[in-house]
Amino acid sequence: MCAAGKVSGLLFLITLEYFFSVYYSLRFSSSPVGWLRFNNKCFMFKGKKNDIKGNWSYARSWCREQGGDLAVIDDQYENEQRFPPQRRDLELPTWIGLSDLLVENQYAWSDGVIFFTQWGPGEPTNIKDEGCVSMHASRMFHGTWNDTKCDLEKPYICKKTSGTSSIRTEL
């Protein structure tokens, strides 16, 4: 009987600990499950080989269905300091929310504002109708950006502002 009492007491404590950890994460976290918070933004990284892939338009639609949009990277600090753990996990070039779909050769973020770019050497080239932007995953250019054809199937990074359920959708 004593052993059974210890086991049920242990299960109660584990259950209680789990309950409070879930409660705390739901009550005080402003990023939904599967999203990672950086300042006032939440990101979802879909950049591993087995992650879902799509062309730029599909990726943007998928991110919107999740309540976000393709990632907007606002500055060098965010590109270099906020993404490194996730960038190391990127195994393939990965869509971000930059394109020239509205006006050829005038790149704009999916939220309509452009403050920062991190082009790879010689980019953007706009060769053969390259109009959408992906983040490099190769060792040599890791974290820099490349313009590429929008119909290629790639993984992607979604972003949403934490604490909100709507995202501006100008494009």
URFEN-V624488 format. One record per residue. N is the residue number from 0. RES is the residue in one letter. SS is DSSP state (H for helix, E for strand, - for the rest). PHI is phi in whole degrees, -180 to 180 (NA if undefined). PSI is psi in whole degrees, -180 to 180 (none if undefined). Layout:
BEGIN
N_RES_SS_PHI_PSI / N_RES_SS_PHI_PSI
END
This chain:
BEGIN
0_M_-_NA_-40 / 1_C_H_-64_-40 / 2_A_H_-64_-41 / 3_A_H_-65_-38 / 4_G_H_-65_-39 / 5_K_H_-66_-41 / 6_V_H_-65_-47 / 7_S_H_-66_-35 / 8_G_H_-65_-40 / 9_L_H_-66_-44 / 10_L_H_-62_-39 / 11_F_H_-62_-45 / 12_L_H_-64_-41 / 13_I_H_-64_-44 / 14_T_H_-62_-44 / 15_L_H_-63_-44 / 16_E_H_-62_-44 / 17_Y_H_-62_-46 / 18_F_H_-56_-48 / 19_F_H_-69_-34 / 20_S_H_-67_-41 / 21_V_H_-66_-46 / 22_Y_H_-58_-48 / 23_Y_H_-61_-45 / 24_S_H_-66_-36 / 25_L_H_-75_-36 / 26_R_H_-77_-40 / 27_F_H_-113_-8 / 28_S_-_-90_138 / 29_S_-_-104_10 / 30_S_-_-112_131 / 31_P_-_-66_166 / 32_V_-_-57_134 / 33_G_-_92_-10 / 34_W_-_-107_148 / 35_L_E_-111_134 / 36_R_E_-93_135 / 37_F_E_-134_111 / 38_N_-_54_-122 / 39_N_-_-99_18 / 40_K_E_-122_154 / 41_C_E_-121_138 / 42_F_E_-122_146 / 43_M_E_-123_121 / 44_F_E_-98_122 / 45_K_E_-121_64 / 46_G_-_-122_13 / 47_K_-_-92_163 / 48_K_-_-56_-37 / 49_N_-_-91_-2 / 50_D_-_-71_162 / 51_I_-_-65_151 / 52_K_-_-132_162 / 53_G_E_-171_169 / 54_N_-_-72_175 / 55_W_H_-60_-43 / 56_S_H_-65_-43 / 57_Y_H_-62_-45 / 58_A_H_-59_-43 / 59_R_H_-65_-43 / 60_S_H_-62_-42 / 61_W_H_-62_-46 / 62_C_H_-60_-41 / 63_R_H_-64_-38 / 64_E_H_-63_-26 / 65_Q_-_-87_1 / 66_G_-_93_13 / 67_G_-_-128_-145 / 68_D_E_-159_172 / 69_L_E_-60_149 / 70_A_-_-61_136 / 71_V_-_-108_127 / 72_I_-_-110_115 / 73_D_-_-84_-25 / 74_D_-_-162_172 / 75_Q_H_-59_-41 / 76_Y_H_-60_-45 / 77_E_H_-65_-42 / 78_N_H_-65_-42 / 79_E_H_-92_-39 / 80_Q_H_-98_-32 / 81_R_H_-86_-30 / 82_F_-_-96_-12 / 83_P_H_-50_-47 / 84_P_H_-61_-40 / 85_Q_H_-76_-36 / 86_R_H_-62_-37 / 87_R_H_-61_-29 / 88_D_H_-80_-15 / 89_L_-_-69_123 / 90_E_-_-107_-12 / 91_L_-_-137_156 / 92_P_-_-55_137 / 93_T_E_-129_129 / 94_W_E_-61_139 / 95_I_E_-124_176 / 96_G_E_-86_31 / 97_L_E_-108_135 / 98_S_E_-158_170 / 99_D_E_-118_35 / 100_L_E_-69_-29 / 101_L_E_-78_-47 / 102_V_E_-136_120 / 103_E_-_-55_132 / 104_N_-_69_10 / 105_Q_E_-120_96 / 106_Y_E_-75_140 / 107_A_E_-144_148 / 108_W_E_-73_162 / 109_S_-_-63_-19 / 110_D_-_-94_6 / 111_G_-_87_-6 / 112_V_-_-114_141 / 113_I_-_-131_115 / 114_F_-_-113_-22 / 115_F_-_-151_143 / 116_T_-_-138_157 / 117_Q_-_-137_59 / 118_W_E_-63_146 / 119_G_-_-72_169 / 120_P_-_-55_130 / 121_G_-_76_6 / 122_E_-_-101_155 / 123_P_-_-80_146 / 124_T_-_-101_-28 / 125_N_-_55_33 / 126_I_-_-75_135 / 127_K_-_50_53 / 128_D_-_62_37 / 129_E_-_-75_118 / 130_G_-_-135_-3 / 131_C_E_-119_155 / 132_V_E_-117_136 / 133_S_E_-125_155 / 134_M_E_-90_130 / 135_H_-_-64_148 / 136_A_-_-115_-7 / 137_S_-_-68_153 / 138_R_-_-59_-42 / 139_M_-_-68_-39 / 140_F_-_-117_19 / 141_H_-_-52_125 / 142_G_-_91_-11 / 143_T_-_-89_171 / 144_W_E_-116_153 / 145_N_E_-139_135 / 146_D_E_-81_140 / 147_T_E_-150_170 / 148_K_-_-66_135 / 149_C_-_-70_-19 / 150_D_-_-90_3 / 151_L_-_-75_144 / 152_E_-_-85_119 / 153_K_E_-141_159 / 154_P_E_-71_177 / 155_Y_E_-155_167 / 156_I_E_-120_124 / 157_C_E_-99_155 / 158_K_E_-141_145 / 159_K_E_-147_153 / 160_T_E_-76_129 / 161_S_-_-68_146 / 162_G_-_83_2 / 163_T_-_-127_158 / 164_S_-_-112_-3 / 165_S_-_-123_152 / 166_I_-_-129_143 / 167_R_-_-63_143 / 168_T_-_-135_66 / 169_E_-_-74_-34 / 170_L_-_-76_none
END
